[in-house]
Amino acid sequence: MSFNLWHNRFRISPEEKKVKQKERLLLIFSGVLMGFGFPPFPFPFTFFLFVGLIPYFIVIEKRKSLAEINRATYLTFFVFSVITIYWVGSWQKESDLFLMIAGGTLLFFEPILFLIPSTLFYLAKKSFSGTVAFFLFPMFWAAYEYLYMLTDISFPWLTLGHGLAEFTSFIQIADTIGAVGLSIIVIYINIFLYKAFINLKLSKRKFLLHLSTALIIYILILGYGFFRLDTFHVSSKIIKVGLIQPNLNPWDKWNDKNLNNLTTEYLNLSQQAVNKGARLIIWPETALPVFLMDGSYSITLDSIYSFLRRNNVYLLTGMPDVKYFYPGENAPYDAKTNSSENISYATYNGIILLSPDTRIVQRYAKMKLVPFGERVPFVNQLPFLGKLIRWSVGISGWNVGKDTVNFKLPDIENNRPLSTTSSKDSISINGLVCYESVFPYFVTNFVQRGAKLIAIVTNDSWYGKSSGPYQHKEISVLRAVENRRTVVRAANGGISCIINPLGKTKIESTLFTKDVIVGDAPLESTETFFTKYPLIIPEISLAVSLWILGIFILKKIKNKWLTS
């Protein structure tokens, strides 16, 4: 083919260029609307989520090929990702270079995942029609959101339902359908409003039909929300918690050699909580930068136990933890080895519960690790990646926890020691470490096992005064509503808070302040529909997606066979 023929083939007219520019602006506008609909933008901006996909739908309905649809999708959700998770690289003067590179890479990688629902949309469009494809699109989206949570590179921060966290009356339906179910509702409202828009001048009947359908969905969800807010009775059984926010520099903490001063700081703040009536003290993630329980820090541990006995309180705290495996013991598959001492060991980003009347320690090891930040994806399959990629603060090599264990406390409000408390009267608490709180289906495992309270220990100080800490706090609201459990958050630099089972924040700290929060945390026992059956929507969505994929493949085979 000559150059002139090639050039003429790909040359577009001025009119076509104007159309493409207009479409590009629509796609960018869609991404902006969706991004502004997410926290920390204030509540009224949340309504952008209900219309944000309309410009995107206008464009992709006109696109014919898979490549055209996916290019449009990538642009929209690249803009969306930049607005919502720009902060993942930290971008502070102390920030680690590797963290910046990983965060920047995520901004370009994240939009690729949105090509899953758009590809399935294309397959449905080819197999049936554009109308059918649009009405199946929410199912494709839900399948993508769920599958993403299962991978080694999972970062389900941008689950659309999370963006509704501040719309308290609307999110109450999450106790039945969860955050992913809310995503489906958001997309269906967008679709019906889009259909109303394109029929505005074409058919008054269709315009009114689609507009009224969108309004009916919205009103029904809102009506359920008002009903639950009016009829749900928060439990009168409470535990008074003290949330300690020390506001330590997260970069300097790991280099601080004066452990005694750090421990004293925590105990002084904890004493303030005790003086206000707290019976359970909660310290944030990796409160002390040492393996406190490995036998090397007996003086520090003794001072903590002395404080607990003196005040008759319990301490739940994030803490680095280590477990050693000697010859003959079954070490986990991802254990590290110390060849010089002929032992294996595993290090965990964990939580421990310390009691005033016993030295028996209850432990939990974090199971959902931040990709790159805490664990290099696919490091088990490609071990050399673990040596190439590591934070300068040395925390990118945690091992994966193995079990969704809960912590058991006695009825401490009535001063009953654990040794005399029956299992029926004990208080079961779920401890989550930071990033784990963004996984709705993961959290239900703990509640199914009897957790009456969800406690989150976190350190969002890595990301400064960006959107990240605010988003992370608001995402916790969905975990409270989904399971009808009080959520308490103890954060190093904020935001520490108490969220009731209706998703209302009762008390919270200011970001990057030293603070002590004390408040009543209601203990709930009833399981919601979502807690009992969390996977109904993902399973249906996956089945629909696989059905569409199967039909497309069969039609391809049939057409190839007929033309051969």
N, C-alpha and C positions, 0 to 999 in steps of 0.2 A: 504493500500500500504506500503510495507516495505521501510526502509530507502534507501537500495541499489537501488530499483526500482525507487524511487522518485529522488534519486541523479542522476541516469543514464538518467532519463527523461529530466532533466534540464541542464545536462552537455553538453558543447559545445566543438567541436574539436579545435585544434590549428589553423586550417585554418579559421574556423568560427570566432574565437577570433580575428584573424588578420583583417578579413573583418569588424567586428564591430568596431575595433579600427580605421580603415581607415575611416569608415563612421562617427565616432565621430569627427575625425579631420576635415572632410569635413564640418560637421555641425558647428563646432566652427569657421572654416575659413569663412564660409558664414556670421556668425554673426559679425565677425571682419570686413569683407569687408563692410557690411551694416553700421556698426557703424562708420567706417572711412569715409563713404560717407556723413555723416551728418556734419553740422557746429558744432564747429568752425574750423574743418579741412579745409584747403584752397581749393579754387575752383577746381584744378585738381583732388582732391580726390573725387569730386562729381561723377565722372565717375564710381566709384566703385558701385554706386547704380544700374547702368545698367547691371552689371554682378554679383552682390553680391548674388543673389538668385540661381545662377546656381549650386553651390555645394549642396545647400539645395534640389533643384529639383532632382539632381542625386540620393540622398538618398531616398527621399519619394516616388519616382516612384517604387523603389524596395520593399518598405514596404507593407505588405499585410493587417494587422489589423489596426483598428482605434487607438488602444493603441500605436502601433509602430510608426505610423505617428505622433501622438500627442507628444510622447516622443521626437522625432526628432525635432519637431517644437518648443517645450519648450526650448530645449538646444540652438538652433540657436538664438531664440529671447531673451533668458536670457542674452547671450553674447552681443547681440545688445543693450539691455536695459542697461546693466552695463556700456558699453562704452558711451552711449549717455546721460543717465539721472542719472549717479552715484551721481550727485551733489544734488539731491532732499532732502537729509537728512541734508544739509548744512555743517556738519562736521567741523565747526569752534569752537574755544575755548569758544565763547559766546553762541553757539547754544543750544537751548532748547532740553532737553532729549527726550521729546515727539516728537519733530520735527525729531530728528534722528531716532527714532523708526519707525515713520510713513514713512520716506524716505526709510529706509532699507526694510520695508515691501513692499513698492511699487515696489522695484526692483525684488522681487520674485513674486508679484501679476501681474505685467504688462504683462509678457510673457504668462500668462494664457489666456489673451484676444485674443492672436494670434491663439489660438486653434479653434476659431470660423471659420475662413476661411479654416483651415486645416481639420476640421470636415466636412464641406460642400464639400470639395474636395474629401474626402473619400466617402461620400454619392453619389456624382456624378460618382465616379469611379466604385462603386458597381452597380449603376443604368444604366450606359452607358459603358464608356471605359476610360482608362487612358488618351487618347488623348483629348476626350471631356472634361474630368475633368480639364486638364491643361488649356484649352482655356476658361473655365468658371472661373478659379481661380481668375483672376483680378476682376470679378464681386463680388465674395465672399469677397474679400479683401475690396472692396469699401463699401459693405454692413456693414462689421465689423467696418470700420472707421467711418461711419455715425452713426450707432447704439451706438457706444461708446460715441459719443458726446451728447447723449440724457440722459444718466444715471446720477444718483446721485454721481457716482464715476468717472465721466468723466475726462480724462486726455489725450486729443487728440494731445499731443505734438509730438508724433512720427508718425503722418500722413506722409507717404513717400514723398508726394509732397513738404512738408516743407523742406526736405533735399536738394531740388534743388534751394533754394532761391538765391544762388550766381551765378547760371547759367542764367544770365539775358536774353539772347537771346532765351533760351529754355522755360522759364516760361511764355512767353507772351501769350501763348494759355490759360493760367489760366483765362483770361477775358471771356472765353467761357465755359471752363470745370471745373475751380476751382482747388484747391489743391488736392482734392480727385480724380478728373479726371487725374491730373498729376500722381498720384499713379498708376492708371490703366495703363497709358502709360509706366511707369517705369517697371511694372510687365510684360506687353506684350513684351517689348524689351528683358527682361530677359528670357522669355519663348521661344521666337524665336531663341535667341542665344543658349539657352540650347538645343533646337531641332537640331540646326545646329551642335553643338558639338557632340551629340550622333550619328549623321549621318555622321560624318567626314570620317569614314572608312567604313561605311555600304553602303551609297548611295550618290554619288557625286551630283546627281540631287536634292535630298532632302536637302542635305547640302547647296547647292547654293540657293534653294528656300527659306529656313528658314533664311539664312544669309541675303539675299537680302530683305526679308520682314522686318526684324529688321532694316536694313539700310534705307529702304523707310519710315518706321514710323518715325525714327529719323530725316531724312532729311526733311520730310514734316513739322514736328513740328518746327524744326529749321528754315525752310524757312518762316513759318508763323511769327516766332519771328522776323526775320530780316525785314520782311515786315512791321510789326507793329512798330518796332523801327524806321524805316525810314519814315513812313507816319503819325504816331500819332503826333498831334500838341498840346503841353502843353498849357493850357489856359494862356492868358495874364493878366487875372484878378487875382490879388494876394492879400494876406494879409500878412503883415510882422509880424512874430511871434518871441517872445523871450522865449527861453526854459531855465528854471532855474534848475541847477543841484547843490544843496548845499553840497552833499557828507556828509550827517550826518550819524553817527553810528546808524543803525536801532534798535539796542538793547537798547542803552542808551537813544535814543530820547523819548521813552515812559516813562522814569523815570525822564526826565528833568523837573524841576519845574520852570525854568526861561523862561516863555513864551515870555516875552518882548524881551529878547536877541535873541531868535529864530526868532521872527517876524522881528526884526531889521535886522537880517542877510538876510532874504528873501527879504526885501524891498531894502536893499543896492544892492543886486545882480540884483533885478528888475530894479533899477535905471540905472544900467549899460546897461541893455537891452534897456530901453527907450532912453538912450543917443545915441544908435546905430540905432534908428528909429523904434523900435518894437511898434506895436499898440495893440497887444494881448499878454499878459504875461501868461505863463503856468507854474504852479508849479507842483511838482510830487505828487504821491499817498500819502494820509494821511500826507500832508505837515506839519500841526500842530497837535500835539497829543491830541487834545481836541475837544469837540462838539462845534465848534465856533459859531454856529447859535442858540444855545439853550437859549440865553439871559444872560448867566453868564460871557461873555467875551466882554462886550461893549467897554472897553478901547482899547483892541486889534483890534476889528472890526473897531472902529472909526479911528485908525491909518492907517488901510488898505484902507478904503474909502477915507481918506484924501490924500493918495498917488495917488489913481486912479483919483480923481478930479483934483489934481494939475497937473497931467501929461496927463489927458484925454485919459486914456487907460483902457482896460478891463482885468479882471483876471479870468482865468479858472484854477481851482485848485482841486486836490484831497483833500478830507477832511472827517473825521469822521462826520457822521450826525445822528440825532436822531429825531424821531417823536413820540409825545405823543397822546394817545387816552383816552378820558375821558368817564365816564359812559354814555351810550346811543350812542356813536360813534362806527362805524364798524371798529374794529381792524383787521389786517390781521391774518390769521390762525397761523402764527408763531411768533406773538407778545409775548413779555415777560410781566410779571405782577409784579406790585409793590403793594402788598396787604396792606401795611401800609398806602399808599396814595390812594388806590382804583383806580389806573390808569394802563393802559397798555402802553407799549412803544416798539418801534422797533429801532434798531441801524443799521446803514448802512455804508459800505465802499463806500463813494460817491464822486461825483464831483459837485462843485457849480460854477456858473458864477456870478461874481460881476461886476457891472457897475458903471461908474463915475457919471451918471446923475440920478440914481434912486436907491432906497434901495430894490427894488423887486429882489429877488434872484431866479435864475433858478437852479433846482436841478436834479440830476440823481443818482440813487442808483444802485450799482453793482448787476447784475443779475446772472452772472456766478462766483460762489465762488469756491475757491481752496479746493478740498476735504481734510479734516482734518486740513489744514492750516487756513482756514477761516470759515469752517462750517463742522461739523461732518456729514458724510453721514448717511442718514436714521434717523436723529435725530427726525424728526416729528413722525415717526412710533415707535421709541425707545427712548423716551425723556431722559432716564437715561444715555445714551451715552454722552449727552452734559455735564453732571457733571463729568463723568469719564475722558473725553478727552478734555484737554484745554491747550493751550500754556501758558507758564509762563508770556508772555507779554500781555496776555489777549485779543487776537484778533481772537480767534477761534469760536466766537459766533455771527458773523454778521447775520443780517436777509437778506432775498433775495429780491432784487429790483423787481418791478412789471411791469415796462413799458420801452420800447425802445425809450425814448424821446431824441430829439435833442435840442441843445442850439441855440437860435436866437440872432444874432448880427446885428447891423446896418451896413451900408456901411461906416465903420470907416476910410477907406483910403481916403474918401472924406469928412470926418468930419461931417457926418450926424448923429444926435442923434437917438436912437432907437425909441423915441416917434414920430419922423417925417418920419420914414422910412416905406415904404409900405412892405407888406409881400413878394411882388415880388422882391424887391431890397434887402431884408435882407439876411444875410449870415447864413446858417444852418450848424452847426458843430456837429459832432458825437463825444461824449466823451466815451472812453473805459477805464476801470480800469484794468491795468496789464494783468492778465491771460485771460481776455475776448478776447484779440487780437488773441488767437490761435484757435478761433471758426469761420470758414469761413462763415457758414450759418447764424450764429447769427449776424455778422457784416452787412450782406446784408440788414437786416431789417431796419437799420438806413439809409442806402443809398437809399433804396426804399422810405423812408419818407423824402427825400430831402437833406440829408447831402452832403455838397460840400467839406468837409475836415474831415479827421479822426484824432482825437487827442487821444493819449494814455498817461495816467499818470501811472507811475509804480514805484516800489521800488524793484529792483533786488539785492540790497545790502545784502540781507539775505544770499546769496549763494557765496559771496566772488568772487575771481578771478577764477571761475570755468567755465565750458562750458555753464552753464545756462543763464547768461546775454547775451552772444553772440548769442546763439540759439534764445532767445526770441526776440532779435532785428531783426534777419534775418527772423523769421517767419512773422514779420510785413510787410516785402517786398511782401509776397504773398497777403496780404490784399490790398495793394496798387494796384497791377496788376489786381487782380480779379475785383475790382470795378472802376479802373482807377481814383483813388483818391490820393491826396497827404496825406501822413501819417506823423504826427509830434509826436515825443515821448519826454516827459519830465520825466527823471528818477532821482531818488534821488542820486545814485552814478554812474549812467551811465547804459546803453549807451543812451544818448540823441541824437536825430538826426532828419533830414528832409529827407524823401524818396519821390521822385517824382512819378507820376502815372505810369511810366514805370518800377518802381522798382529799380531805381538808387538812391543810397544814395548820396545826394548832400553835406551834411555836418554832421559830427558826433563828439561826444565828446570822450575822453579817459575814460576808466573805472576807477572809484575811484579817480576822480579829481573834485575839485570845479570849475564849469565852467558856462559860459553864452553863449548860442548859439542864434544868431539872423540871420534870413534869410527869403526869400520870399517863401510863400507857395501858389502855384497856386490853384485856386478854380475851380473845374470841375462840370459840370451839367449833361452831357450825361450818361445814364445808359448803362452798358455793358450787353451782353447776359446773362452772369452769374448772374449779379445783378437781372435781370428781372426773370430768370428761374433757380434759384440755385439748385433746388431739382430734376432735371431731371435724373441725373446720379445716385443719391442715390435711387430714386424710381425704376428705371430700375434694379439696382443691387439687391434691396430687392425683387423685383418681381421674378427675376431669382433664387435667393436663396430660396425663399419660394416654387417655382416651383420644384426645385430639392428635397427639403425636402418632399414635397407632393408626388412626384413620388416614392421616396424611401419608404415612409410609405405605399403607396398603393401596391407596389411590395411585401413588407413584409407581408401585410394582405393577398394578393392573394396567395403567396407561403404557408402561414400557412393554408389557407382555402383548397388549393389543397392537402396538405399532411395530412389533418385531416380526 
